Amino acid sequence: MEQTEIMAALEAVLFASGEPVAAERIAKVLGVTVEEVFVAASALERRCSAAESGIRLLLLGEKLQLCSAPEYAQTVARALEQRRPPRLSASALEVLAIVAYFQPVTRTYIDQIRGVDSAYTVGVLAERGLIEPCGRLEVPGRPILYGTGEIFLRTMNLSSLEELPPLPDTDTDEGIIALQNQIEALQSAAAETEDGAAGEA
């Protein structure tokens, strides 16, 4: 199967789905390798960007998804009468960062790091799909373990968790300042991506 054919089939499948689709599943259906699917996905991504298209291709771990370009988020939201989701609070971003960097984690672990009860914030993030249950810790009471998933990657515009910036050394004043700067940058990115979230296909 030629790359142009794979690219066209990939575009059709992702457009029809509207949700992330595993590259492995697409490869199996098309009778090609997963590597060929990712090569076609890269070509499709370049074509969408170069053509100033209103569509973008996202890589979410081992899955692929089509979405609308972030610059058209407000237009899409107005056309479809979608309400913009509320911005994440500082405490929500704090919990989200703990889960993202140290997953899988229990709520007790989050509470210990933050020094406050995080039950409400964990519930809000789970309701929005930014964190999700990923098992239970094998100790008495078997508390729920939380991790991040596709919605987190899509919201933060990441292809994988490996793209998260390294945590600075918080044993020094410089490290603490660097961490505060990263949190502020994360807040800004979250605000921008939340504006774009309404525009997903």
C-alpha positions as CSV (number, residue, x, y, z in Angstrom):
1,M,0.0,0.0,0.0
2,E,1.5,3.4,-1.0
3,Q,2.1,6.1,1.6
4,T,-0.4,8.4,-0.1
5,E,-3.1,5.7,0.2
6,I,-2.2,5.0,3.9
7,M,-2.4,8.8,4.5
8,A,-5.8,9.1,2.9
9,A,-7.2,6.1,4.7
10,L,-5.7,7.4,8.0
11,E,-7.3,10.8,7.5
12,A,-10.7,9.2,6.7
13,V,-10.6,6.9,9.8
14,L,-9.6,9.7,12.2
15,F,-12.1,12.1,10.7
16,A,-15.0,9.6,11.0
17,S,-14.0,8.5,14.5
18,G,-13.6,11.9,16.1
19,E,-11.8,10.1,19.0
20,P,-8.2,8.9,19.4
21,V,-7.6,5.7,17.5
22,A,-4.7,3.3,18.2
23,A,-2.1,3.2,15.4
24,E,-1.9,-0.5,15.9
25,R,-5.6,-0.9,15.1
26,I,-5.3,1.2,11.9
27,A,-2.3,-0.8,10.8
28,K,-4.1,-4.0,11.3
29,V,-7.1,-2.8,9.3
30,L,-5.0,-1.5,6.4
31,G,-2.6,-4.4,6.4
32,V,0.5,-2.3,7.0
33,T,3.0,-1.9,9.8
34,V,2.6,0.4,12.7
35,E,5.7,2.2,11.6
36,E,4.1,2.9,8.2
37,V,1.1,4.4,9.9
38,F,3.3,6.7,11.9
39,V,5.2,7.7,8.8
40,A,1.9,8.5,7.1
41,A,0.7,10.4,10.2
42,S,3.8,12.6,10.2
43,A,3.2,13.4,6.5
44,L,-0.4,14.2,7.2
45,E,0.5,16.4,10.1
46,R,3.0,18.3,7.9
47,R,0.4,18.7,5.1
48,C,-2.2,20.1,7.5
49,S,0.2,22.6,9.0
50,A,1.7,23.6,5.6
51,A,-1.6,24.1,3.9
52,E,-2.9,26.4,6.7
53,S,-5.7,23.9,7.2
54,G,-8.2,24.2,10.0
55,I,-7.4,20.6,11.0
56,R,-4.5,19.3,13.0
57,L,-3.3,15.8,13.7
58,L,-2.4,14.9,17.3
59,L,-0.2,12.1,18.5
60,L,-1.4,10.9,21.9
61,G,1.0,8.2,23.0
62,E,0.3,5.3,20.6
63,K,-3.0,6.8,19.4
64,L,-3.8,9.4,16.8
65,Q,-6.6,12.0,16.6
66,L,-7.8,14.8,14.3
67,C,-8.8,18.0,15.9
68,S,-9.5,21.6,14.8
69,A,-6.6,24.1,14.8
70,P,-6.3,26.0,18.1
71,E,-6.5,29.4,16.4
72,Y,-10.1,28.6,15.3
73,A,-11.2,27.4,18.8
74,Q,-13.4,30.5,19.5
75,T,-15.0,30.3,16.0
76,V,-15.8,26.7,16.5
77,A,-17.1,27.3,20.0
78,R,-19.4,30.1,18.8
79,A,-20.6,28.2,15.8
80,L,-21.4,25.1,17.9
81,E,-22.6,27.2,20.9
82,Q,-20.1,25.5,23.2
83,R,-19.2,27.0,26.6
84,R,-15.6,27.4,27.4
85,P,-14.6,25.1,30.3
86,P,-13.6,26.9,33.5
87,R,-9.9,27.5,34.0
88,L,-7.9,25.3,36.3
89,S,-7.2,26.7,39.7
90,A,-3.7,26.9,41.2
91,S,-4.5,24.0,43.5
92,A,-5.8,21.9,40.5
93,L,-2.7,22.6,38.6
94,E,-0.6,21.6,41.6
95,V,-2.4,18.3,42.0
96,L,-2.3,17.7,38.2
97,A,1.5,18.3,38.3
98,I,2.0,15.8,41.2
99,V,0.0,13.1,39.3
100,A,1.7,13.8,36.0
101,Y,5.3,13.6,37.5
102,F,4.9,10.9,40.1
103,Q,2.1,8.6,38.7
104,P,0.6,6.3,39.7
105,V,-0.2,8.0,43.0
106,T,-2.9,7.7,45.7
107,R,-4.8,10.6,47.0
108,T,-3.1,10.1,50.4
109,Y,0.3,10.6,48.6
110,I,-1.0,13.8,47.0
111,D,-2.3,15.0,50.4
112,Q,1.1,14.3,52.0
113,I,3.0,16.4,49.3
114,R,0.6,19.3,49.4
115,G,-0.1,19.2,53.2
116,V,-3.9,19.7,52.7
117,D,-6.9,17.5,51.8
118,S,-7.0,17.1,48.1
119,A,-10.2,15.1,47.8
120,Y,-12.3,17.8,46.1
121,T,-9.5,18.8,43.6
122,V,-8.8,15.1,42.7
123,G,-12.6,14.7,42.1
124,V,-12.7,17.8,39.8
125,L,-9.7,16.6,37.8
126,A,-11.1,13.1,37.5
127,E,-14.5,14.5,36.4
128,R,-12.8,16.5,33.7
129,G,-10.8,13.5,32.6
130,L,-7.4,15.1,33.2
131,I,-6.6,12.3,35.7
132,E,-8.1,8.9,35.8
133,P,-8.0,5.7,38.0
134,C,-5.4,3.3,36.9
135,G,-5.5,0.5,39.5
136,R,-5.4,0.0,43.2
137,L,-2.4,0.0,45.6
138,E,-2.0,-3.5,47.1
139,V,-2.1,-2.4,50.8
140,P,-4.9,-2.6,53.3
141,G,-7.9,-0.6,52.1
142,R,-6.6,-0.9,48.5
143,P,-6.7,2.9,47.7
144,I,-7.2,4.0,44.1
145,L,-4.1,4.9,42.1
146,Y,-4.4,7.9,39.7
147,G,-2.5,8.7,36.5
148,T,-3.0,10.8,33.4
149,G,-4.4,9.7,30.1
150,E,-5.2,10.9,26.6
151,I,-7.2,14.0,27.7
152,F,-4.2,15.2,29.8
153,L,-1.9,14.8,26.8
154,R,-4.3,16.5,24.4
155,T,-4.9,19.4,26.9
156,M,-1.3,20.0,27.5
157,N,-0.4,19.6,23.8
158,L,2.0,16.6,24.6
159,S,2.6,13.5,22.5
160,S,3.8,11.5,25.6
161,L,4.8,12.0,29.2
162,E,8.5,12.1,28.1
163,E,7.9,15.6,26.8
164,L,7.2,16.9,30.3
165,P,10.0,19.3,31.3
166,P,12.3,18.0,34.0
167,L,11.5,19.0,37.6
168,P,14.1,21.5,39.0
169,D,16.0,20.8,42.2
170,T,13.8,22.2,45.0
171,D,16.6,22.0,47.6
172,T,17.9,25.4,46.4
173,D,16.3,28.8,46.1
174,E,17.0,28.8,42.4
175,G,15.2,25.5,42.0
176,I,12.2,26.8,43.8
177,I,12.1,29.9,41.6
178,A,12.5,27.7,38.5
179,L,9.6,25.5,39.7
180,Q,7.4,28.5,40.3
181,N,8.2,29.7,36.8
182,Q,7.3,26.3,35.3
183,I,4.0,26.4,37.2
184,E,3.2,29.8,35.8
185,A,4.1,28.6,32.3
186,L,1.9,25.6,32.8
187,Q,-1.0,27.8,33.9
188,S,-0.6,29.9,30.8
189,A,-0.4,26.9,28.6
190,A,-3.5,25.4,30.3
191,A,-5.4,28.6,29.7
192,E,-4.5,28.6,26.0
193,T,-5.2,24.9,25.5
194,E,-8.5,25.2,27.3
195,D,-9.4,27.9,24.8
196,G,-8.5,25.4,22.1
197,A,-10.2,22.4,23.7
198,A,-13.6,23.6,22.6
199,G,-12.4,23.4,19.0
200,E,-11.7,19.7,18.9
201,A,-13.2,17.8,16.0
